[in-house]
Amino acid sequence: MEWFWLIIASLGAGLGTGLAGLSAATVMVPILIVLCPSFAGETGAYQATAIALASDILGSAVTACTYAKHRNIDLKRGWVMLACILGMCTVGSYAAFIVGNAVLGGFTLFLTFFIGIRFLAKPDTSRKDRAVKGEKLDWRGVIISLFFGLTIGFGTGFVGTGGGMMMLVVFTAFLGMELKTAVGTSTFIMTFTALIASVSHILIHPAIVLEKRDAMLVCILVATASSLASAKFANKVKNRTVGLVTGAVLTVLGAAMLILNYWNFLSEFALFVDTLRCLGILAAYILQCLIVLLPVRFFTKVPPFVFRKLLHVVAFSCVTVMILTAGSWQSASLASVVVAAALYPVLRLLEHEPWFADLFVQKKPGEVRKSLLMLFLMFSAVTAVSWGVFGKPFVAAAAILMWGTGDAAAALIGIPFGKHKVRLKPADGKKSWEGSAAMLAVAFVSGFCVLRFRSGMPVSYSLFAALTASLFGTATELFSPSEWDTVTVPTVTAAVLLLLGLVG
């Protein structure tokens, strides 16, 4: 298992380096110390820092070369920082060995998270007063470079983290570089700082090479490959795309590193741990489904409405699995709210990208983000009422799954085969009897399976409850406006199941 975390840490470090010039130690050190038992000793943090710095050498070098090929390095505005950082790096490394295991760079982790949020909020870093590439530093720039260069250099050697992130802030916010140039220049400098700091760590504590040789080799290879791939991606796309991806990577990495760094404190709160577990279940489930669905979308001729409904099934089924495996209704409900709060701003940013509407088969601007917001808030409400108030988690799971699978069946059958439209006045005239019949049948089967195996009801009563709820759900879908059926159908289905459960 330790090798798995070594690879994960190295992949994350490479992504951070290639996209944002992030020091590998910012990502690797907390993961190695918290999740790898062999780094739990007295010199564990020092050894983890040395391995991260060694991984930074080639990772930063290939990143800097990639950015240099695209002329995204500006040493005329970065030479003072380079000289100061190189001079103070060894001093910081020696001080770290004397102090010991205490420092993990908590400030850097907070900085990583908030800079990620900043890039998500404003992905295009272009400024009106942006410095011209190759322009010499003025006296103000020299003073800024001296101050930050000396502090960053000592911090890089002492903590092993934060050098790349702090340089990114200084280059973009104080010296007027655009994002790609700032990343290229900072990774060029990091190549040398990582080399000096790594050699210093190894000379001061030679046992690192003897005890952790295999781990160091794996981390170097994986981090270098990940850095190269992410750097090539960053230099081929627009600044806005780089900003969005950088923001997403830094936000996720920063949040993950903060949780790892303060896990001993956070783990005392059962609700936090179980909510995090629920989010992990959702993420793992969705990721596996996307690995299958994305090739289907781009390499096959599957109709857009089919892919759209497949995404719906993934959304509904993942929440059903989460509810059935959650430790409490509070954690399941809170996890749904967190997903809604996180997805809405991200989708609002991404929907301006040309590929967004094609990927998610969006019917009109803003449809996907609004639908997902309503969807996950509905999940939270149904879970809170069914489980929190009435103590029946299987009702929430059944209602959500019945709607998700039933809605998909209605579209998959109704669109290509629906010849007989529903002409009743409350209906919109677009839905067919064939689609409604498909929804009724599939929702009934889904509901019966959940009720039979999770509620403890007899077979006969499970059949009766599933059929009754399916009939009411299908009727509600038939007469609900299309933009509101995401809320109305699961709510009615859950209400019917609760009523039948109480009566039964």
N, C-alpha and C positions, 0 to 999 in steps of 0.2 A: 504493500500500500504506500510505503514511503516513496517508492520510485514514481508512483502516479502523481503524488504531490510535487515531486521535483520537476516533472514534465509540465504540470499545470503552472507552477511558479515560473518556469522558464518561458513558456508560451506567453503568459501575461506580461512578463518583463520585456520580451521582444516586441510585443504589440505596443507597449508604452514607449519604448525607445524609438521605434520606427515612425510612429505617428506623432508623438509629442516631445521627443527627446527626454523621456522620463528615465531616470536612473534605474537600472535593474534592481538595485538594492531596495528601492521603495516597495517593490512588489515581492521580491524573493525573501527578504529577511524575515518579515512577520510569518509568512507561510512556513518557512523552514523551521523556525523556532517553535511555533504553536503546533504544527501538524506532523512534524518529523521527529520521532523520539530520539534519534541519534544526535540531534542538535540541542538537547535539553540540558546538557552538562554545563559546567562552570564557564567554559570558553565557547559554548555553542553559538552565542550571538556573534562573537568575533569571527568564528569560522564561517558562519553563514554570510557575514558581510564580505569576507575575503572571496568566497565563491561567487557572490553577486558581482563584486568588482571585477573578478576575472572574466565573468560572462559579459560584462560591460565592454571589455576591450574590443573583442571582435564584433559584438553587436553594434557598438557605436561606430566602429570603423566602417563596416559595410553600409550602415545608414548614412554616414557622412559622405562616403563615395557616391552613393546613389543620389543624394541631394546635390553634390558637387557637379555631377553630370548634367543636372538640370539648372546649373548656375544658381543654386539656392544656398550659398555660403557667403558671408560677408565678414571677412577677417579685419577689414579696415575699421570696422566699428566694434570688433570683438577682441582685438589684440591685447588691450589692457586687461580685460577679464581673463584672457588666457594666461598672461604672465602672472597675475596675482593668484589665480587658482592653482596653478602648478607649484608656485612657491609655498603656499600654505597647506597643500595636500598632505605632505609627509609629516608636518608638525601635527596635524589633526589625527593622523593615523597612529602616531606614537602616543598621543594623549589618550586615544581610545583604549589602547592596550593597558595603560596605567589605571584608567577609571574602571574598566571591566565591562560587565554585561548590561549596565543599567539603561542605556539610551537606545530607543527604537525609533526615534524620529516621529513622535506623535504629531508634532506641528506639521510635518511634511505630509502626513496622511490626510489631515484636515485640509491642507492646501490643495492636495491632489483632488479631493472630492469637490471642493468649491470652485476650483478652476474648471473642472468638468462641467459643473452646472453653468458656469459662465459661458463656456463654448456652446453649450446647448441653447442657451438663451440668445447668444449673439454669435452664430457660427462664422460669419464673415468678419475677419479681423482687420480688414483694410481701414486705414485712417486717412483723413484729409492731410494731416501733417506727417505722413509716412516718410521715413528717411529714404533717400535715394541710395540704391545699392552702390557700394564703393565710396560713399561720401565719408570724409574724415570726421573724427569726433571733435566737437567743440569742447571748451573748458568744462562746461556743465556735464557733458557726456563722460569726460575723463574722470571727474570727481565721482560721478555715479558708478562708473566702472571700477574705480579703486575701492570704494566702500563695499560694494557688493562682491567684488572679486575676492577680497581678503576674507570676508565672512563666509562666502560660499565655499572657498577653497578649504578653509579650516573645517567647516561642517561636513564637506564631502569625505575628508580623511577621517574625521572623528566619528560621525554617525554612519557614513557610507551611503546615505540617502539624501535626496533633496537637491543635489547639484543641478541635474538637468531641469527639474521643475522650476527652481529658483532662477536659473538662467533664462528659461522661457518667459517668465514674468518680467525680468529685467529687460530683455531684448525687445519684447513686444510693448510693454507698458511705458518703459522709460527711455529706450533708445530708438523707438519708432520702426522696428523691423516688422515685416509681415510674417505670418505664421510659418510658412515653409522655410523662409530664410533664417528665422529664429531657431527652428528645429535643426536645420543643417549646421548652423554655426555652433549651437550648443553641443550637438553630438560630435562634431570635430574636436571641440575642447575636451569633451568627456572621454574620448579615446585616449588622450594622454593622461588625464587625471585618474582614470580607471587603471591605467598601466602602472602609474607611480604608486597609487594607493594599494593596489593589489600586491605589487612586489614588496612594498613596505610591510603589509600585513604578513606576508609569507616569511620574510626575513626575520620579523619580530617573533613569529610563532610558526616555525617550520613544520610542526606536526600536522598542519592543515593539509599539506600535500601528501603526507604519508597516510593519514587517517581518512581523508575525504577525496582521494584521487578520482575514484569512479564517479562520485556524485558531481564533482567539479567538471569532469569531462562531459557528462550528459547535459548539465546545465549550460555549458558553453556552446555545445553543438545546437541544442534546441533553441536557445535564446538568439543565436546568430541567424539561424534559418528564419525564425519568426520576425526578427528585425528587418532582414532583407526583404521579405515578402511585404510587410506592412509599409516599408519605405518606398518600394516600387509602386504600391497602390497609391500612396499619398501624393507622389509626384506625377501621377497620370490623371488625376481628377481635379475638379475645380476647388478653389479655396473654401467655398461654402460646404462642399461635401467633406473635405478634410476636417473642417471645424466641427461638423456634426458628428462624424465618426470619432474624432478626438474627444469631443465632449462626452459621448456615450462611453467610450473606453475608460476615460479618467474617472467619470462618475461611478461606474461599476467597480473599477479597481479601488478607488478611494473608499467607497462604502464597504467593500469586502475586507480591505486592509484595516479599516477602523474597527470592524466587528472582530476580526482576529486579534488585533492589538489589545482590545479591551474585553476580550471574551470572559476572563475570570470574573469580571464585574457583571457583565450582561447576562451570563449564564445563570445568575441567581434569580432572574425573572422568568418564571415558567411560561408566561404568555408570550414573551419575546422569543424564547427558544422554539415554542411550538408554531408561532407565526412564521418564523424563519424556515422551519421545517416545511410548512405548507407552501411557502413561496418556492422552496427548493423542489418540491414535488411538481408544482406547476411548471417551473422552468425546465426540469428534466423531461417531463411529458411533452411539452410543446416543442422543445428542441428536437426530440426524436421524431416527432411528426413532421416537422419542417424539413428534416434531412430527407424524408421520403417525398414530401409534397412539392418542394421547390424544383427538383428535377422533372417531376410530372408536369409542372406549370411551363417550364422553359424548353423542355426537350420532347414534348408530345403535343398532339393537337387536341387535347381535352378542351371541350367547350368552356368558356369563361364562367357560365352559371354553375357548372359542375364543380369547378375549382373553388368558387365562392362558397358553395354549400359544404364542401369538404373542410374548409376553414371553420365554418360554423360548427361542424361536428367536433372538430378539435377543441374549440373554445368551450363547448358545453360538456364534452366528455372529460376534459382535464379538470374542470371544477367538480364534477361528480366524483372522480377518483380522489380529489383532495378532501372533499367533505367526508367520504367514507373512511379516510385514513387519518383525519385530524384528531387531535387530542381533546379539543373543546370547541364549542360553537363560536366563542370569542375569537379564537385564532383563525378559524376558517373564514369568518365574516370579515375580520380585519385584513386578512391576506387579500381578499377580493377588493377591498377599498384601496389598499396599497397599489395593487395592479392598475386599478382605474386611475388613480392619481398619477402614477408614473407613466402610463401609456398615453394619456390625453395630450400633455404638452409635447411629447416626442413625436406623436403622429401629426400634430399640428405643424410642426416644423418640417417633417418629411413629406407631407402631402403636396408641397410646392415642387418637389423633385419630379422630373418627367416620367420616371419609371414607376412611381407610386400607384397611379391609377391603373396601370396595366397589371401590376403585381396583385393588388387587392381587389381588382374588378370593381372599382368605385363607380357608382351610378351618378353621383353628383358631388361637388366639392364639400368636404367636411363630413360626408356620410359615414366613413369608416370610424373616425375618432368619436363621433357622437353615438354611433351604435355600440361601440365597445364600452364607452362610458356608461351608457344605460344598462348594458348587459351585465357588467361586473358589479354595478351598484344594485341591480336586481338580484344577482347571486347573493350579495351580502344581506339584503333585506329578507329574502326567502329563507336563508340559513338562520338568521337571527330569530325570526318568528317561529319557523317550524321546529328548530332545535332548541333555541334559547328559551322560548316561551312554552312550547308544548312538549319539549323533550323528545322529539322524533326526528333525528338526523336523516333517517331513510326517506322521509317525506320530501325534504329539500333535494336530496340526491335523485329521487325518482322523478319529481316534477321537472327538474332541470334537464335530465337526460331525455325524458319523454318529449319535451319541447324541441330540444336540439336535433334528435334523430327524426322526429316526426316532421319538423319543418324542412329538413333536408330531403326526406322522402317525398314530401309534397311537391317540391321543386323538381326533383329528378324524374318524377313520373308525370307531374302535371304539365311541365313545359313542353316536353317532346310528344306526350301521348294524350294530353288533356283536350279532348274534342268536344266535351259537353260542359259549357261554361255555366257557372252558378248564376242564375238570373234573379235571385231573390233581392228585394229592394235594399236591405242593409249591406249586401256584399258589393264589392267594387267592380264586378263584372269580369275581372281578369282571372279569377280562380276557377278551377274546374272540379267537377265531381270526382274525376279520376285521381287528382292530386289530393283531395280531401280524404278519399278512401285509403290512399297510400299512407297518409299521415296517421289516420286512425289505427291502421294495422300495425305500423312500426312503433308508434307511441304505446300501444297496448302491450306489445311484446317487451319493449324496454321497461315499462312500468312494472309488469309482472315479474320480470327477472329481479329487479331491485327489491320489490316488496316481498317476494318469496324467500329470497336468500338473506335479506338484511333486517326484515321486520319481525320475523317469527310468526307471521299470520299463517293460517291454514291455506292450502292450495285453493280451495273453493273461494275463500274470502279474498285472497290475493287476485284471483281472476276477476272477481266481481268489482273490486276496488279499481284495478287497472283499467277495466273496460269502461266503468262509469267516468273515471277521470279523463280517459282518452276521448270519450264522446263530448264531454264539456270543453276540453281543450281544443278539439277540432272545431267545434261550433264557435268558440271564441276567436280562433284564428280566422275563420271564415268571414266573420263580421267585424273584425278589428281593422283599423287603418294600418297599412303595411309598416309605417314607421313606429307604431306603438305595440305591435304584436309581441315584440321582445319582452315587454313588461306584462302585458295583459294575460297572455297564454300561460306562462309559468305560475303567475299569481293565482289564476283561477284553478289550475290543475292542483297546486299545493293546497288551496282552500278546500277543494273537494276531497282530496286524500286525508286531510286533517279531520274534516267532518266525518268521513267514513271510518277513520281510525278511532275517533272518540266514540262513535256509535257502536262500532264493533267491539 
